[in-house]
Amino acid sequence: MQSLRELYKIGRGPSSSHTMGPERAARDFLTRYPTAAGYRVVLYGSLARTGKGHLTDRALLAVLPAARTQIVFDTSDRPLPHPNTLTISALGDDGREEGSVTYLSVGGGTVRALGAPEKRSDEVYPFADFSEIRAYCEREGIGLGDVAFRFEDASFENYLSHIWESMKETVERGLFREGRLPGALQIERKAPTLYRAYCADRGDDKRLICSCAYATAEENASGGTIVTAPTCGASGVLPAVLLYLQNQRSLSDESIVRALAAAGMIGNVVKTNASVSGAEAGCQAEIGTATSMAAAAVCTLLGQSLETTEYAAEIALEHQLGLTCDPVGGYVQIPCIERNAVAALRALDSADLADVLSGTRKISFDLIVRTMYETGKDLDARYRETGEGGLASGYKIC
């Protein structure tokens, strides 16, 4: 399994697959062909169909020389190695292609060059799935989050502390930023309204949780700086739950960092054995994984057993099986923002249910991860971030 640095990344929204991934691809390509006379980028699959709303072209032109770069949105039906595929070509003075690389944006801002051997240097964990992680924890007598600090490098704790600070800063910005989100939907920011409602009734904790989830998701939708957890589109779930528990129980930042590590191990299992890409497996891969991560973080902060933690993560993902990815207009706004808030509440409910029923679980987390991936593969392509089905086809933008 890869380092959790590949799971938690600080970057600009609105999409880890559609903006962060292509931006990384463009930077890599520039190191290969830095002096080309021009560049051509061809976007395929989900990148082509929803790239405009996801600001894919802007992300590319922020790296490649805009005056000398042509971007093509190829929406034709063709077999692809991954739903998020792009090819970048270097052009000579005569316009002829001098070289090209095809990249796969596989989710969470991670890109792979097609045909290139996978780098193993960042694979720091000797585990294949959750069962192996659990067996190691039980053998060593340690918690889920402790695993990360045994295998990551010496600066990893500082890295997670930086991740947590970034999460808090994003929520702080989003809670007090009024106005409309960019794009044709003209959606009003709702996080300030929800937070004011919480302040008017301090007994309604759900309003606080939802306001924090909205704050991050709205910052993401506006192209602001967020932390992938595990993706941009699902970035509001984990920080909302962590901030709520920190506020409610006066928890230290150090304890939150340990919870981030535990949540990261759950996300890593999904990323390794399934997918966190909405274009590949639907929103169950993004929001579903984020909910499992948050549920595991809750259990860690409450001192629950590893059995309870696995149960909570399993419940959280199991009941989001089949969740479609159908962003209206290609924007990460409807239904994406609202889903972050609902998922944050579901994470807390999953942890509570697992606490009461611990020891009665029949379904393993590994099984639910495999089932999610199989379900995602079986989803019609219209419901996997193509903007051609569900709400994306039913709601007409005026």
N, C-alpha and C positions, 0 to 999 in steps of 0.2 A: 504494500500500500504506500501511496505517496505521502509526503510530508503534509501536514495540515496547513502549511503556508500556501499550498495549491488549492485549498478549500476556502480559506479565509483570505480574500484579497480586497484591498482598498482601491476603488476605481470610480469612474463616472458611469451613471446610468444612461439609458434606462434598461439595458439588457446585457447580461454577461455574455450570452451567445451571439448577440447581434451587434454589439458595440465593442465590448472589451475584447472578445475573441478576434474579430476582424482587425481591430487596432493592433493587437499583438502580432497577427499575421503580417500586417503591413510593415511593422518595425523589423520583423525577421527578414522579410523580403528585401528591405532596403540594405540590410547588411550583406546580402548576396549580390545585389545589383545597385550599388549606390550611385553610379554615374550614368544610368540609362537616360536616353533622350526623352523618353516618355514611359507611361505605365498604363496598363489596361487591367481593370478588375471586373471579372464576370461573377455575379452572385447567382446562386442556384437555390432551388428548393424553398425552404422557409425564409432564407436570407433574401431571396428575390421577392417573395410574395408579401412579406411584412417588413422589409428592410426600410422603407420610407418612414413608416410610423415609428420604427425602432431607432431611427437616426443612424443607420448603418453607413450611409454615404458620407455623413458628416464625420463619423469616427475615422473613416478611411482617409478623407481629405485633410484631416487634422495631422496626419502622419506623412502621406504622400504629397508631392508638390501639386497643389490644386490645378494650376494652370496647365500642367502637363499630364494630367491623369483623367482617363475616361472610365466611367463606371457604367456597367451594363447589368440591367435586371433581367435575367433570363428565366421567365416563368414557364417555359415549356416543360412538358412531362418527359422525364428521362430517368433512367436508373442512376442513382447516386450512392456513393459510399457512405454518406451521412446526410440527413436532411438539411444540415447547415454546412454547405460546401461552397467554397469560393476559389477561383483561380486568378492569380496575379501574374501578369506578364510584363517583361521588360521590352521596350521598343527601341529600335535604333533610329537614326536620323531620317531614314527612308520609311519609317513606320512598320518595318518588318519586326517580327518577334525574334528576340535574341535569347530568350529563356523564360521559363514559367514554372510556377510551383502551385500545386493544388493543396489547399488547406481544409481541414475539417474543424469546425468550431463545436466541440463536443459537450459544452456546458460549463458553467461556472467560470467562464473566461479562459478556459484551457483550449489550446489549438494544437493540432498535429499536422505535420506535413505528410501528405499521402506518399506512401512508399518509403519513407524514412524510418530507420529503426527507432523504436521507442527508447527514450533515454531512461536509464535505470538509476541514475545518480540521485534522483530525488525520492526514490522508493526506500523509505527508512524503516518501514514496519514489516516484520517477517510473518504477517498474518494474511490469510486469504478471505476470511469472513468473520462474522461476529462470534461464532462458536469457538474459534481459535483464540480470539481476544478474551472471551470469557474464561476459557480454560486457563489461560496465562494468568489472569487476575486471581482466579481461585487458587492456583498453585503458588502464586507469590504473595497472596494475602493483601492485595492492593485494590484500589478503586479504579473505575473506568478512566477517569481523567488522569490518574497517575501514570497510565501507560504512555501517554504522550510525552511526559517529561522524562521518561526513561529512554526513549528512542530518538527524540528530537535533539537538536544541538543546544549548546549552553545558553544561547541567546533567545531561545524559544519563549521563555516566560516573558521576557521584555517585549517580544513580538506580539504575544497575545494581549499584553497590557496596552500596547499601542492600538491593537484592533478594538479593544473595549473602549478606549478613549474616543476613537473615531466613531464608533456606534453611538456613544452618548452625544457627541457633537452633532451628528446627523439628526438625532431626535430633537435636540435643543433647537436647531434651526427650523425643523419642520413644524414644531409646535406653535411657533409664533410668526410664521410666514403666511401672510394673507394673499389673496388674489387668485388668478386662474392658472391652471396648468397649461403648458404650451400644446399647440395642436388644434385640430379642427373640432374636437369634442367640446372645448371651452368649459372644462370642469372646474368648479370652484374648489379650492383647497378646504378640506373638512377637518383636518387635525386641530386647528385652533378652536373650532366650534365644539368639538368633542372634549377638548381640554377645559374649556370654559364651563361646560356642563359638569365635568368632574369637580372642578373647583367650587361650583355652586352646591354640589352634593357630595361631600367627601366620603360618604358611605357607599357610593357606587363605584367599586373598584373596576368594574368592567369598562367604564368610560375612560379610566386612566389607561388601561391596557390597550383599548382600541385607539385612543388618541396617539399613543406612542407608535403603534403599528402603522397608523395612517401617516404619521409624521415622516417616518423613514420611507414608506412606499411612495409618498408624494414627492419627497426629495429625489427619489430615484426616477420617478416619472418626468421630472423637470430637468433631468440630466445632471443632478447634483452628485456629490461624492457620497458613496455608501460602501458598506462591506458586504461582499457576497457571502450568503449564509443559507444555503449553499450557492445561490444565484442572486442576481440583481432583483429579478421579479419577485423573489420570496425573501428579500432582505429585511423586511419589517417584522417578521415573526419572532425570531430569537431575541433581538434587543428589547422588544416590547415586554416579553416575559421576564427577562433578566432585570430590567429596570423596575418592573412592578415588584418583584420579590425583594430586590435590594431596598426599595422604598418601604415596603411593608415590614420587613424583618431587620432593617438596619444592617445589612450585610456589607462586608468589606469588599473593596475592589479585588483583593487577592482571592477571595472565595468565588467571585464571579469569574475570574480567570480560570480557576479549576473547573468550573462548570462549562466554560467555553471549550476547554480541552475535551471534556466528556462528550459534549455535543458534537465536537469535531470528529471523534471516533465513530459516532453513529453515521454522520454524513459521509465519512470516508468509506464505510462499508457499502453504502448505496452507490457512491460514485465508482467504486471498484467493481461491484458485481452487477450493477444495473446502469442507471443513467440519472443525471440531474438536469437533463436537457428537455425542455418542454416540446421542442420540435421532434425529439426522438421518442418520448414516452408520455407526452401530455403533461398537464399541470400537476398531476399526482407526483411526478418526478421532482418538481420544484417545491410547490407548497406542501406536498405530502412529506417530502424529506425534511423540509424546514420544521414541520410540526413534530416529527420524530426527534429531531435534534433538540428542539425546545423542551419536549417532554423529558428527555434524558437529562437535560440541564436542571430542570425542576427537581427531579429525583436526587440528583447529586447535591443540590443546595439544601435539600431537606434531609440528607443523610440516609436515604433509602438504600436497600440492598441492591445488588447487581441483578437479582431475579426481578425485582420490582422495576428496575430501570429498563430491562429488556422488555418486560411486559408493557410498560408505558409507551416505549418507542414503537412496539408492534401495534398496539391499539391505535396510535396516532396515524400510522401509515395505512393500516388495514381499512380504516373507514374513510379513506380518501381514494381508494382504488377506483379507477375509471374517470377520475377528474380530468376534464378536457382543458386544452389550452386554446382559447378562442378570443384573443384580444381584439376588441372592436377597433377597426381602422388601423390595426397594427400597433396601436399605442399601448404602453404598459399601464393602463388606467382602468378600463372596464373590461372584465370584472376583477382585475389583478389587485388593485389597492384594497378593495373591500375584503378580498380573500385573505390578505395578510392579517387583518383584524380578527376575522372569524377563526383562522388557524391558530392564532395566539391563544384565544379562549379554549379552543379544542385541545391544545397542548396541556394546559392546566387541568382540564377535565380528564384527559387520558392518564396523567400522573396520579390524580386523585382516585380514579377507578382502579388503577393498578395497585395502589397502596392498600385499598380495601380488599381486593381479590387476589393479592399476591399468593403464589403457590398453586393457583388453579389453572394457569395458562396451558393451552394445548398447542398453540401455533408459535413457532420460533420466529425471531426477527429475520433470520436468514431466509426462511420460507416466504415471509411476506415481501421481502425485497425481490426475490425471484418472481413471485406472483405479480408484483407491480410491473416489473420489466416485461413480462409476458403479456400482461394486459395492455401496456403501452404499445407494444408491437402490433397488437391486434386492433388498436383503435384506428378507425378510418383516418386517412391523412388529413381530412378536412378539420379534424379535431386535434391536430398536433401543430399548432402555431403557424398555420398557413393562411389564416384569416378567411377561410372559405366555408366554415361551418359554425354551428352554435350561435352564440350572441353576435359573433363577428359578421355572420351573414344575415341575422335577423334584425339587427338594429341599423337603420339607415342614417348616416350622417347628413344633416341638412347642409 
